[in-house]
Amino acid sequence: MFYAISWFVILGLLALWSLALWAFHSATVWAVSSASALTGTGSGVEILRLPDWLAPWVPPDIVQAITSLLSGLAPAVQGLLQAAPSLAAGLTVATLVIWGLGSALLVLLGAGLHLLVLRWRRRGGGSRPQPRLPVAA
């Protein structure tokens, strides 16, 4: 029973690990693909403006500072966008390598738990039936 519990926990951790890396990869690919909104000094900044419900709560000085900061970052973002295809391919490869290493470590952890349960059961800690003593007649 302990074997099944340990492997069930390992498979659950592997599923969470895969989900986390998938979410990270999706978010970074989205960030690379939507970075083109920052390249234009006028249109990109307008796309990134505050929502209407939040605008009354933010002072205009801060909005103006953020807008000028984003306008200043436009050349750097343009340079990154020119390298975006190679960045996206490298990002996918890096994500797969990290996922593979983490998955291998989780499988090794599962094997270690399996051996630990095996050793524990051999030392008599398991739930083996106890031998019956002969009854004196």
Order of alpha helices (4+ residues) and beta strands (2+ residues): alpha-alpha-alpha-alpha
